[in-house]
Amino acid sequence: MQANYADDVARVKSRRIDTPADSDLVAAYERALTREQHPSAELIRAYGTKVGALIYPVPCARPDLAAAVGLLARTLTFPTTEMLEAADRCIAYFVHTASDGITLDGSRGGDLVLVAYSDSDWSVAHSTTGYCIRLAGAPISYASKRQQCIALSSTEAEIMAVLTEVAYLREIFRDIGLCQTDPTELYVDNTGAEMLAKERKVTSRSRHITRRYLKVREYVADGIIDVRRVPTDDNTADIFTKPLTGPAFRRHRDTLFGV
């Protein structure tokens, strides 16, 4: 069904593309933000149609598209021809990888234990939060979204990425008889975020972080999560925070799809 959908949304099957976005997508987005000329109605319509088609498969089957499509969707009302070309590239990638998808495999994941990854991109004013919760070797919950408030440090951005989704899923699993007896391992690639989640000491560099984001400490104390640091190269959530290219993208994509 996914392959048929890909054929429907793609007007032209261009050359094979290995990533949904190139390294210039963020710069193209920033140029669109500062463009003074208003786009034509035809451009807005064409762009909206393509991005709208790409949005559909992301939440149900294609986490590898999330970061690129999220960035494309931010310019729906002020697209540029450059962003339109980026949308065409993303569609071409989707067409050529239409057979890819999430595979739940108990033999890969071992016991039915939740494992979470969280990351954020602090390179822009509003950080992009990304998280991924895996079960049996595959993601069962993931997100790539722009944070509603501005983080003042990478540590704060990382803490903000630690959502209550883990606690919610643990409750669901308990209701269906699959209790998570041990704390869910939550991997971050920021040492400050790990320490802030576990230490109750407030320093001059962390006192600005509001109390609602420090609820993660309660989760740690209650045995709901166990925050651990992981190298960026091994943090699967990195693929949700920004458009990756090359080996980094392929490595995280293969992890998501259980390749």
Accessible surface in RSA format (square Angstrom, percent):
REM  Atomic radii and reference values for relative SASA: ProtOr
REM  Chains: A
REM  Algorithm: Lee & Richards
REM  Probe-radius: 1.40
REM  Slices: 20
REM RES _ NUM      All-atoms   Total-Side   Main-Chain    Non-polar    All polar
REM                ABS   REL    ABS   REL    ABS   REL    ABS   REL    ABS   REL
RES MET A   1   193.95 100.4 151.58 100.3  42.37 100.9 113.36  96.4  80.59 106.8
RES GLN A   2    45.87  25.7  37.41  27.3   8.46  20.1  27.10  57.7  18.77  14.2
RES ALA A   3    50.28  46.2  47.96  74.0   2.32   5.3  47.96  67.5   2.32   6.2
RES ASN A   4   100.29  69.2  98.39  95.1   1.90   4.6  23.49  56.5  76.79  74.2
RES TYR A   5    51.38  24.0  48.82  27.8   2.56   6.7  47.69  35.8   3.69   4.6
RES ALA A   6     0.54   0.5   0.54   0.8   0.00   0.0   0.54   0.8   0.00   0.0
RES ASP A   7    71.57  50.1  56.73  56.5  14.84  35.1  21.27  50.1  50.30  50.2
RES ASP A   8   119.90  84.0  85.99  85.6  33.91  80.2  28.18  66.3  91.72  91.5
RES VAL A   9    29.51  19.4  11.55  10.5  17.96  43.3  18.65  16.2  10.86  29.5
RES ALA A  10    13.05  12.0   0.07   0.1  12.98  29.5   0.11   0.2  12.94  34.3
RES ARG A  11   203.75  85.5 162.83  83.0  40.92  97.4  62.84  85.9 140.90  85.4
RES VAL A  12   114.80  75.5 100.22  90.7  14.58  35.1 104.05  90.4  10.75  29.2
RES LYS A  13   129.16  63.0 100.20  61.5  28.97  69.0  58.62  52.8  70.54  75.1
RES SER A  14    51.45  43.5  37.54  50.1  13.90  32.0  42.71  90.9   8.74  12.2
RES ARG A  15   174.30  73.2 156.90  80.0  17.40  41.4  78.11 106.7  96.20  58.3
RES ARG A  16   152.59  64.1 131.04  66.8  21.55  51.3  59.12  80.8  93.47  56.6
RES ILE A  17    13.17   7.5  10.04   7.5   3.12   7.5  12.66   9.1   0.50   1.4
RES ASP A  18    76.69  53.7  70.21  69.9   6.48  15.3  14.95  35.2  61.74  61.6
RES THR A  19     8.10   5.8   7.93   8.0   0.17   0.4   4.60   6.2   3.50   5.3
RES PRO A  20     6.02   4.4   5.14   4.7   0.88   3.2   5.14   4.2   0.88   5.5
RES ALA A  21     3.50   3.2   1.62   2.5   1.87   4.3   3.50   4.9   0.00   0.0
RES ASP A  22    63.91  44.8  61.64  61.4   2.27   5.4  20.40  48.0  43.51  43.4
RES SER A  23    98.63  83.3  69.17  92.3  29.46  67.9  38.53  82.0  60.10  84.2
RES ASP A  24    61.03  42.8  58.06  57.8   2.97   7.0  28.17  66.3  32.86  32.8
RES LEU A  25     4.35   2.4   2.33   1.7   2.01   5.1   4.05   2.8   0.30   0.8
RES VAL A  26    52.91  34.8  52.88  47.9   0.03   0.1  52.88  45.9   0.03   0.1
RES ALA A  27    34.92  32.1  31.37  48.4   3.55   8.1  33.04  46.5   1.88   5.0
RES ALA A  28     3.91   3.6   3.65   5.6   0.26   0.6   3.65   5.1   0.26   0.7
RES TYR A  29    17.19   8.0  17.19   9.8   0.00   0.0  10.55   7.9   6.63   8.2
RES GLU A  30    80.05  46.0  78.06  59.1   1.99   4.7  27.25  52.7  52.80  43.1
RES ARG A  31   111.21  46.7 105.21  53.6   6.00  14.3  70.49  96.3  40.72  24.7
RES ALA A  32     3.08   2.8   0.00   0.0   3.08   7.0   0.00   0.0   3.08   8.2
RES LEU A  33    93.04  51.8  63.50  45.4  29.54  74.3  64.31  45.2  28.73  77.3
RES THR A  34   107.41  76.4  84.19  85.4  23.22  55.3  76.00 102.1  31.41  47.5
RES ARG A  35    86.93  36.5  57.00  29.1  29.93  71.3  34.90  47.7  52.03  31.5
RES GLU A  36   176.60 101.4 138.82 105.0  37.78  90.0  58.36 112.9 118.25  96.5
RES GLN A  37   130.80  73.1 117.90  86.2  12.90  30.7  40.44  86.1  90.36  68.5
RES HIS A  38   139.47  76.2 119.30  82.9  20.17  51.6  90.29  93.1  49.18  57.2
RES PRO A  39     8.43   6.1   3.77   3.4   4.66  16.9   4.54   3.7   3.89  24.2
RES SER A  40    65.96  55.7  51.33  68.5  14.63  33.7  51.40 109.5  14.56  20.4
RES ALA A  41    72.68  66.8  60.19  92.9  12.49  28.4  62.93  88.6   9.75  25.8
RES GLU A  42   123.54  70.9 121.23  91.7   2.31   5.5  34.81  67.3  88.73  72.4
RES LEU A  43    21.31  11.9  17.05  12.2   4.26  10.7  21.00  14.7   0.31   0.8
RES ILE A  44    52.73  30.0  51.50  38.4   1.23   3.0  51.50  37.1   1.23   3.3
RES ARG A  45   152.81  64.2 142.89  72.8   9.92  23.6  72.62  99.3  80.19  48.6
RES ALA A  46    37.21  34.2  28.85  44.5   8.37  19.0  36.65  51.6   0.57   1.5
RES TYR A  47     0.00   0.0   0.00   0.0   0.00   0.0   0.00   0.0   0.00   0.0
RES GLY A  48    26.13  32.2   0.00   N/A  26.13  32.2  18.27  50.1   7.86  17.6
RES THR A  49    82.28  58.5  68.82  69.8  13.46  32.1  58.40  78.4  23.89  36.1
RES LYS A  50    39.04  19.0  37.53  23.0   1.51   3.6  17.29  15.6  21.75  23.2
RES VAL A  51     0.00   0.0   0.00   0.0   0.00   0.0   0.00   0.0   0.00   0.0
RES GLY A  52    37.66  46.4   0.00   N/A  37.66  46.4  26.05  71.5  11.60  26.0
RES ALA A  53    20.77  19.1  12.03  18.6   8.74  19.9  18.70  26.3   2.07   5.5
RES LEU A  54     0.98   0.5   0.43   0.3   0.55   1.4   0.98   0.7   0.00   0.0
RES ILE A  55    75.23  42.8  74.84  55.8   0.38   0.9  75.15  54.1   0.07   0.2
RES TYR A  56   138.19  64.5 129.17  73.5   9.02  23.5  92.13  69.2  46.06  56.8
RES PRO A  57     4.17   3.0   3.80   3.5   0.36   1.3   4.17   3.4   0.00   0.0
RES VAL A  58    20.32  13.4  20.32  18.4   0.00   0.0  20.32  17.7   0.00   0.0
RES PRO A  59    98.76  72.0  72.24  65.9  26.52  96.4  76.27  63.0  22.49 139.8
RES CYS A  60    86.13  65.2  55.68  62.1  30.45  71.6  42.93 108.8  43.20  46.6
RES ALA A  61    23.14  21.3  22.38  34.5   0.76   1.7  23.14  32.6   0.00   0.0
RES ARG A  62     0.00   0.0   0.00   0.0   0.00   0.0   0.00   0.0   0.00   0.0
RES PRO A  63     0.54   0.4   0.00   0.0   0.54   2.0   0.00   0.0   0.54   3.4
RES ASP A  64     3.83   2.7   0.00   0.0   3.83   9.0   0.00   0.0   3.83   3.8
RES LEU A  65     0.00   0.0   0.00   0.0   0.00   0.0   0.00   0.0   0.00   0.0
RES ALA A  66     7.38   6.8   3.81   5.9   3.56   8.1   4.57   6.4   2.81   7.4
RES ALA A  67    11.20  10.3   4.65   7.2   6.55  14.9   6.43   9.1   4.77  12.6
RES ALA A  68     2.46   2.3   1.40   2.2   1.07   2.4   1.40   2.0   1.07   2.8
RES VAL A  69     6.67   4.4   6.67   6.0   0.00   0.0   6.67   5.8   0.00   0.0
RES GLY A  70    27.28  33.6   0.00   N/A  27.28  33.6  24.03  66.0   3.25   7.3
RES LEU A  71    15.49   8.6  14.25  10.2   1.24   3.1  14.25  10.0   1.24   3.3
RES LEU A  72     0.93   0.5   0.93   0.7   0.00   0.0   0.93   0.7   0.00   0.0
RES ALA A  73    30.56  28.1  20.25  31.3  10.31  23.4  20.62  29.0   9.94  26.3
RES ARG A  74    59.33  24.9  37.03  18.9  22.30  53.1  27.77  38.0  31.56  19.1
RES THR A  75     0.00   0.0   0.00   0.0   0.00   0.0   0.00   0.0   0.00   0.0
RES LEU A  76    63.16  35.2  59.17  42.3   3.99  10.0  59.17  41.6   3.99  10.7
RES THR A  77   100.58  71.5  92.69  94.0   7.89  18.8  77.31 103.8  23.27  35.2
RES PHE A  78    60.93  30.5  60.27  37.3   0.66   1.7  60.27  36.5   0.66   1.9
RES PRO A  79     0.11   0.1   0.00   0.0   0.11   0.4   0.00   0.0   0.11   0.7
RES THR A  80    15.75  11.2  15.75  16.0   0.00   0.0  15.37  20.6   0.38   0.6
RES THR A  81    92.20  65.6  91.07  92.3   1.13   2.7  60.27  81.0  31.93  48.3
RES GLU A  82    60.87  34.9  56.10  42.4   4.77  11.3  33.29  64.4  27.58  22.5
RES MET A  83     0.00   0.0   0.00   0.0   0.00   0.0   0.00   0.0   0.00   0.0
RES LEU A  84    34.33  19.1  34.33  24.6   0.00   0.0  34.33  24.1   0.00   0.0
RES GLU A  85   117.75  67.6 111.38  84.3   6.37  15.2  40.90  79.1  76.85  62.7
RES ALA A  86    20.23  18.6  12.93  19.9   7.31  16.6  18.04  25.4   2.19   5.8
RES ALA A  87     0.00   0.0   0.00   0.0   0.00   0.0   0.00   0.0   0.00   0.0
RES ASP A  88    58.34  40.9  53.16  52.9   5.18  12.3  27.01  63.6  31.33  31.2
RES ARG A  89    54.76  23.0  50.60  25.8   4.16   9.9  19.93  27.2  34.83  21.1
RES CYS A  90     0.25   0.2   0.25   0.3   0.00   0.0   0.25   0.6   0.00   0.0
RES ILE A  91     9.27   5.3   9.27   6.9   0.00   0.0   9.27   6.7   0.00   0.0
RES ALA A  92     2.98   2.7   2.51   3.9   0.47   1.1   2.83   4.0   0.15   0.4
RES TYR A  93     0.00   0.0   0.00   0.0   0.00   0.0   0.00   0.0   0.00   0.0
RES PHE A  94     0.71   0.4   0.71   0.4   0.00   0.0   0.71   0.4   0.00   0.0
RES VAL A  95    15.04   9.9   4.50   4.1  10.54  25.4   4.50   3.9  10.54  28.6
RES HIS A  96    53.24  29.1  33.47  23.3  19.77  50.6  24.72  25.5  28.52  33.2
RES THR A  97     7.49   5.3   5.43   5.5   2.05   4.9   7.49  10.1   0.00   0.0
RES ALA A  98    13.87  12.8   9.84  15.2   4.04   9.2   9.84  13.9   4.04  10.7
RES SER A  99   112.68  95.2  74.05  98.8  38.62  89.0  54.54 116.2  58.13  81.4
RES ASP A 100    44.81  31.4  39.49  39.3   5.32  12.6   7.39  17.4  37.42  37.3
RES GLY A 101    21.59  26.6   0.00   N/A  21.59  26.6  13.27  36.4   8.32  18.6
RES ILE A 102    53.56  30.5  23.57  17.6  29.99  72.3  23.57  17.0  29.99  81.4
RES THR A 103    76.77  54.6  72.29  73.3   4.49  10.7  50.76  68.2  26.01  39.3
RES LEU A 104   112.67  62.7  83.37  59.6  29.31  73.7  83.77  58.8  28.90  77.8
RES ASP A 105    41.91  29.4  38.48  38.3   3.44   8.1   8.64  20.3  33.27  33.2
RES GLY A 106    42.62  52.6   0.00   N/A  42.62  52.6  25.71  70.5  16.91  37.9
RES SER A 107   105.95  89.5  59.81  79.8  46.14 106.3  59.41 126.5  46.54  65.2
RES ARG A 108   149.75  62.9 112.23  57.2  37.51  89.3  32.68  44.7 117.06  70.9
RES GLY A 109    31.71  39.1   0.00   N/A  31.71  39.1  10.38  28.5  21.33  47.8
RES GLY A 110    50.03  61.7   0.00   N/A  50.03  61.7  39.15 107.4  10.88  24.4
RES ASP A 111   114.41  80.1 102.73 102.2  11.69  27.6  24.22  57.0  90.20  90.0
RES LEU A 112    80.78  45.0  69.79  49.9  11.00  27.6  69.79  49.0  11.00  29.6
RES VAL A 113    79.26  52.2  74.21  67.2   5.05  12.2  74.21  64.5   5.05  13.7
RES LEU A 114     0.43   0.2   0.00   0.0   0.43   1.1   0.00   0.0   0.43   1.1
RES VAL A 115    38.96  25.6  38.96  35.3   0.00   0.0  38.96  33.8   0.00   0.0
RES ALA A 116     1.55   1.4   1.55   2.4   0.00   0.0   1.55   2.2   0.00   0.0
RES TYR A 117    28.29  13.2  28.02  15.9   0.27   0.7   1.76   1.3  26.53  32.7
RES SER A 118     0.65   0.6   0.65   0.9   0.00   0.0   0.65   1.4   0.00   0.0
RES ASP A 119     6.30   4.4   6.30   6.3   0.00   0.0   0.00   0.0   6.30   6.3
RES SER A 120    15.65  13.2   1.34   1.8  14.31  33.0   0.00   0.0  15.65  21.9
RES ASP A 121    23.88  16.7  21.55  21.5   2.32   5.5   2.32   5.5  21.55  21.5
RES TRP A 122   116.29  46.7 101.75  49.3  14.54  34.1  98.62  52.6  17.68  28.7
RES SER A 123    90.97  76.9  48.28  64.4  42.69  98.3  52.06 110.9  38.90  54.5
RES VAL A 124    47.57  31.3  35.52  32.2  12.05  29.0  44.25  38.4   3.33   9.0
RES ALA A 125    63.20  58.1  43.62  67.3  19.59  44.6  54.46  76.7   8.74  23.2
RES HIS A 126    44.33  24.2  42.72  29.7   1.61   4.1  21.26  21.9  23.07  26.8
RES SER A 127     0.00   0.0   0.00   0.0   0.00   0.0   0.00   0.0   0.00   0.0
RES THR A 128    13.00   9.2  13.00  13.2   0.00   0.0   6.73   9.0   6.27   9.5
RES THR A 129     3.00   2.1   2.96   3.0   0.04   0.1   2.22   3.0   0.78   1.2
RES GLY A 130     0.00   0.0   0.00   N/A   0.00   0.0   0.00   0.0   0.00   0.0
RES TYR A 131    23.69  11.1  23.69  13.5   0.00   0.0   7.53   5.7  16.16  19.9
RES CYS A 132     0.00   0.0   0.00   0.0   0.00   0.0   0.00   0.0   0.00   0.0
RES ILE A 133     1.73   1.0   1.73   1.3   0.00   0.0   1.73   1.2   0.00   0.0
RES ARG A 134    46.10  19.4  45.64  23.3   0.45   1.1   6.64   9.1  39.46  23.9
RES LEU A 135    20.64  11.5  19.36  13.9   1.28   3.2  20.64  14.5   0.00   0.0
RES ALA A 136     8.76   8.1   6.51  10.0   2.25   5.1   6.51   9.2   2.25   6.0
RES GLY A 137    11.45  14.1   0.00   N/A  11.45  14.1   7.27  20.0   4.18   9.4
RES ALA A 138     0.00   0.0   0.00   0.0   0.00   0.0   0.00   0.0   0.00   0.0
RES PRO A 139     4.40   3.2   0.00   0.0   4.40  16.0   0.00   0.0   4.40  27.4
RES ILE A 140    62.34  35.5  26.72  19.9  35.62  85.8  33.43  24.1  28.91  78.4
RES SER A 141    14.90  12.6   8.89  11.9   6.00  13.8   9.75  20.8   5.14   7.2
RES TYR A 142    34.48  16.1  12.90   7.3  21.58  56.2  12.74   9.6  21.74  26.8
RES ALA A 143    21.40  19.7  15.19  23.4   6.22  14.1  21.40  30.1   0.00   0.0
RES SER A 144    27.70  23.4   3.37   4.5  24.33  56.1   0.62   1.3  27.08  37.9
RES LYS A 145   111.72  54.5 105.10  64.5   6.62  15.8  63.70  57.3  48.02  51.1
RES ARG A 146   119.00  50.0 101.68  51.8  17.32  41.2  25.31  34.6  93.69  56.8
RES GLN A 147    15.97   8.9   8.91   6.5   7.06  16.8  14.69  31.3   1.28   1.0
RES GLN A 148   178.82 100.0 145.88 106.6  32.94  78.4  55.77 118.7 123.05  93.3
RES CYS A 149    46.08  34.9  42.35  47.2   3.73   8.8  37.28  94.5   8.80   9.5
RES ILE A 150    92.45  52.6  77.52  57.7  14.93  36.0  77.52  55.8  14.93  40.5
RES ALA A 151     4.16   3.8   0.00   0.0   4.16   9.5   0.00   0.0   4.16  11.0
RES LEU A 152   118.57  66.0  96.10  68.8  22.47  56.5  99.16  69.6  19.41  52.2
RES SER A 153    26.19  22.1  26.19  35.0   0.00   0.0  25.47  54.2   0.72   1.0
RES SER A 154    47.42  40.1  45.72  61.0   1.71   3.9  22.13  47.1  25.29  35.4
RES THR A 155    30.06  21.4  30.00  30.4   0.06   0.1  12.45  16.7  17.61  26.6
RES GLU A 156    11.42   6.6  11.42   8.6   0.00   0.0   0.00   0.0  11.42   9.3
RES ALA A 157     0.02   0.0   0.02   0.0   0.00   0.0   0.02   0.0   0.00   0.0
RES GLU A 158     4.61   2.6   4.61   3.5   0.00   0.0   0.00   0.0   4.61   3.8
RES ILE A 159     3.27   1.9   1.12   0.8   2.15   5.2   1.12   0.8   2.15   5.8
RES MET A 160    13.17   6.8   5.45   3.6   7.72  18.4   6.00   5.1   7.17   9.5
RES ALA A 161     0.57   0.5   0.00   0.0   0.57   1.3   0.00   0.0   0.57   1.5
RES VAL A 162    21.06  13.9   3.87   3.5  17.19  41.4   4.87   4.2  16.18  43.9
RES LEU A 163    52.51  29.2  42.13  30.1  10.38  26.1  44.81  31.5   7.69  20.7
RES THR A 164    80.68  57.4  79.13  80.2   1.55   3.7  46.56  62.5  34.11  51.6
RES GLU A 165    43.83  25.2  41.72  31.6   2.11   5.0   3.84   7.4  39.99  32.7
RES VAL A 166     7.96   5.2   7.96   7.2   0.00   0.0   7.96   6.9   0.00   0.0
RES ALA A 167    20.66  19.0  18.22  28.1   2.44   5.5  19.23  27.1   1.43   3.8
RES TYR A 168   128.31  59.9 122.57  69.7   5.73  14.9  88.39  66.4  39.92  49.2
RES LEU A 169    17.35   9.7  17.35  12.4   0.00   0.0  17.35  12.2   0.00   0.0
RES ARG A 170    34.71  14.6  31.54  16.1   3.18   7.6   8.62  11.8  26.09  15.8
RES GLU A 171    82.05  47.1  81.51  61.7   0.54   1.3  37.46  72.5  44.59  36.4
RES ILE A 172    63.51  36.1  62.67  46.7   0.84   2.0  63.46  45.7   0.05   0.1
RES PHE A 173    15.22   7.6  15.22   9.4   0.00   0.0  15.22   9.2   0.00   0.0
RES ARG A 174   135.48  56.9 124.76  63.6  10.72  25.5  46.47  63.5  89.01  53.9
RES ASP A 175   111.23  77.9  73.97  73.6  37.26  88.1  29.94  70.5  81.29  81.1
RES ILE A 176   109.47  62.3  76.97  57.3  32.50  78.3  85.93  61.9  23.54  63.9
RES GLY A 177    59.31  73.1   0.00   N/A  59.31  73.1  31.39  86.1  27.92  62.5
RES LEU A 178    70.95  39.5  66.21  47.4   4.74  11.9  70.95  49.8   0.00   0.0
RES CYS A 179    75.86  57.4  54.89  61.2  20.97  49.3  21.87  55.4  53.99  58.2
RES GLN A 180    22.30  12.5   6.52   4.8  15.77  37.6   5.98  12.7  16.32  12.4
RES THR A 181   123.92  88.1  87.04  88.2  36.88  87.9  72.45  97.3  51.47  77.8
RES ASP A 182   101.52  71.1  96.87  96.4   4.64  11.0  23.72  55.8  77.80  77.6
RES PRO A 183    55.49  40.4  47.80  43.6   7.69  28.0  47.80  39.5   7.69  47.8
RES THR A 184     1.70   1.2   0.32   0.3   1.38   3.3   1.38   1.9   0.32   0.5
RES GLU A 185    51.66  29.7  51.03  38.6   0.63   1.5  11.52  22.3  40.14  32.8
RES LEU A 186     5.29   2.9   5.29   3.8   0.00   0.0   5.29   3.7   0.00   0.0
RES TYR A 187    40.57  18.9  40.57  23.1   0.00   0.0  20.87  15.7  19.70  24.3
RES VAL A 188     0.55   0.4   0.55   0.5   0.00   0.0   0.55   0.5   0.00   0.0
RES ASP A 189    23.21  16.3  11.16  11.1  12.06  28.5   0.99   2.3  22.22  22.2
RES ASN A 190    26.23  18.1  22.67  21.9   3.55   8.5   6.42  15.4  19.81  19.1
RES THR A 191    67.83  48.2  63.41  64.3   4.42  10.5  49.75  66.8  18.08  27.3
RES GLY A 192    27.87  34.4   0.00   N/A  27.87  34.4  20.81  57.1   7.06  15.8
RES ALA A 193     1.17   1.1   0.90   1.4   0.27   0.6   0.90   1.3   0.27   0.7
RES GLU A 194    35.43  20.3  35.43  26.8   0.00   0.0   4.43   8.6  31.00  25.3
RES MET A 195   109.77  56.8 107.36  71.1   2.41   5.7  87.27  74.2  22.50  29.8
RES LEU A 196    13.94   7.8  11.15   8.0   2.79   7.0  13.57   9.5   0.37   1.0
RES ALA A 197     1.64   1.5   0.51   0.8   1.13   2.6   0.52   0.7   1.12   3.0
RES LYS A 198    92.48  45.1  65.41  40.1  27.07  64.4  40.83  36.7  51.65  55.0
RES GLU A 199    94.03  54.0  93.16  70.5   0.87   2.1  19.03  36.8  75.00  61.2
RES ARG A 200   161.17  67.7 142.60  72.7  18.57  44.2  69.88  95.5  91.29  55.3
RES LYS A 201   154.87  75.6 140.23  86.0  14.63  34.8  91.11  82.0  63.75  67.9
RES VAL A 202    80.51  53.0  57.22  51.8  23.28  56.1  57.22  49.7  23.28  63.2
RES THR A 203    57.46  40.9  52.21  52.9   5.26  12.5  51.08  68.6   6.39   9.7
RES SER A 204    82.98  70.1  59.65  79.6  23.32  53.7  33.21  70.7  49.77  69.7
RES ARG A 205   209.28  87.9 192.02  97.9  17.27  41.1  73.84 100.9 135.44  82.1
RES SER A 206    13.21  11.2  10.30  13.7   2.92   6.7   9.04  19.3   4.17   5.8
RES ARG A 207   161.94  68.0 136.28  69.5  25.66  61.1  51.99  71.1 109.95  66.6
RES HIS A 208    65.07  35.6  39.36  27.4  25.70  65.8  43.24  44.6  21.82  25.4
RES ILE A 209     7.86   4.5   0.57   0.4   7.29  17.6   0.57   0.4   7.29  19.8
RES THR A 210    70.20  49.9  62.76  63.6   7.44  17.7  70.20  94.3   0.00   0.0
RES ARG A 211   215.92  90.7 204.53 104.3  11.38  27.1  80.57 110.1 135.35  82.0
RES ARG A 212   165.27  69.4 139.10  70.9  26.17  62.3  69.47  94.9  95.80  58.1
RES TYR A 213    40.67  19.0  34.06  19.4   6.61  17.2  30.29  22.8  10.37  12.8
RES LEU A 214    31.22  17.4  26.52  19.0   4.69  11.8  27.17  19.1   4.05  10.9
RES LYS A 215    95.26  46.5  91.48  56.1   3.78   9.0  63.60  57.2  31.66  33.7
RES VAL A 216     4.88   3.2   2.78   2.5   2.10   5.1   3.19   2.8   1.68   4.6
RES ARG A 217    19.93   8.4  17.94   9.1   1.99   4.7   7.58  10.4  12.35   7.5
RES GLU A 218    87.33  50.1  86.46  65.4   0.88   2.1  28.21  54.6  59.12  48.3
RES TYR A 219    24.43  11.4  24.43  13.9   0.00   0.0  17.94  13.5   6.50   8.0
RES VAL A 220    41.37  27.2  30.04  27.2  11.33  27.3  30.04  26.1  11.33  30.7
RES ALA A 221    71.49  65.7  30.53  47.1  40.96  93.2  41.45  58.4  30.03  79.6
RES ASP A 222   103.59  72.6  70.27  69.9  33.32  78.8  21.72  51.1  81.87  81.7
RES GLY A 223    27.65  34.1   0.00   N/A  27.65  34.1  21.07  57.8   6.59  14.8
RES ILE A 224    40.03  22.8  40.03  29.8   0.00   0.0  40.03  28.8   0.00   0.0
RES ILE A 225     4.09   2.3   1.96   1.5   2.13   5.1   1.96   1.4   2.13   5.8
RES ASP A 226    36.23  25.4  36.11  35.9   0.12   0.3   8.64  20.3  27.60  27.5
RES VAL A 227     1.53   1.0   1.53   1.4   0.00   0.0   1.53   1.3   0.00   0.0
RES ARG A 228    97.56  41.0  97.56  49.7   0.00   0.0  23.99  32.8  73.56  44.6
RES ARG A 229   115.64  48.6  91.40  46.6  24.24  57.7  23.06  31.5  92.58  56.1
RES VAL A 230    17.29  11.4  16.59  15.0   0.71   1.7  17.29  15.0   0.00   0.0
RES PRO A 231    72.68  53.0  70.52  64.3   2.16   7.8  72.68  60.0   0.00   0.0
RES THR A 232    66.14  47.0  61.66  62.5   4.47  10.7  41.06  55.1  25.08  37.9
RES ASP A 233    90.02  63.1  87.46  87.0   2.56   6.1  16.28  38.3  73.73  73.5
RES ASP A 234    82.00  57.4  68.56  68.2  13.44  31.8  20.10  47.3  61.90  61.7
RES ASN A 235     0.00   0.0   0.00   0.0   0.00   0.0   0.00   0.0   0.00   0.0
RES THR A 236     3.78   2.7   3.78   3.8   0.00   0.0   0.00   0.0   3.78   5.7
RES ALA A 237     0.00   0.0   0.00   0.0   0.00   0.0   0.00   0.0   0.00   0.0
RES ASP A 238     8.65   6.1   8.65   8.6   0.00   0.0   0.00   0.0   8.65   8.6
RES ILE A 239     3.54   2.0   1.84   1.4   1.70   4.1   1.84   1.3   1.70   4.6
RES PHE A 240     0.00   0.0   0.00   0.0   0.00   0.0   0.00   0.0   0.00   0.0
RES THR A 241     4.42   3.1   0.00   0.0   4.42  10.5   0.10   0.1   4.32   6.5
RES LYS A 242    69.57  33.9  67.05  41.1   2.52   6.0  56.77  51.1  12.80  13.6
RES PRO A 243    24.71  18.0   5.36   4.9  19.35  70.3   9.95   8.2  14.76  91.7
RES LEU A 244    20.83  11.6  15.79  11.3   5.04  12.7  17.59  12.4   3.25   8.7
RES THR A 245    53.85  38.3  43.55  44.1  10.30  24.6  16.37  22.0  37.48  56.7
RES GLY A 246    20.44  25.2   0.00   N/A  20.44  25.2  17.94  49.2   2.51   5.6
RES PRO A 247    94.69  69.0  90.87  82.8   3.82  13.9  93.07  76.8   1.62  10.1
RES ALA A 248    30.48  28.0  28.84  44.5   1.64   3.7  28.85  40.6   1.63   4.3
RES PHE A 249     3.00   1.5   3.00   1.9   0.00   0.0   3.00   1.8   0.00   0.0
RES ARG A 250    89.81  37.7  89.81  45.8   0.00   0.0  31.71  43.3  58.09  35.2
RES ARG A 251    94.26  39.6  85.11  43.4   9.14  21.8  61.47  84.0  32.79  19.9
RES HIS A 252     4.13   2.3   4.13   2.9   0.00   0.0   0.39   0.4   3.74   4.4
RES ARG A 253    34.38  14.4  34.38  17.5   0.00   0.0   1.07   1.5  33.31  20.2
RES ASP A 254    45.40  31.8  45.21  45.0   0.19   0.5  10.30  24.2  35.10  35.0
RES THR A 255    44.60  31.7  36.10  36.6   8.50  20.3  23.19  31.2  21.41  32.4
RES LEU A 256     0.00   0.0   0.00   0.0   0.00   0.0   0.00   0.0   0.00   0.0
RES PHE A 257    12.63   6.3   6.64   4.1   5.99  15.6   6.64   4.0   5.99  17.2
RES GLY A 258    14.59  18.0   0.00   N/A  14.59  18.0   8.28  22.7   6.32  14.1
RES VAL A 259   125.61  82.7  78.68  71.2  46.94 113.1  96.87  84.2  28.74  78.0
END  Absolute sums over single chains surface
CHAIN  1 A    13170.8      10693.1       2477.7       7144.7       6026.2
END  Absolute sums over all chains
TOTAL         13170.8      10693.1       2477.7       7144.7       6026.2
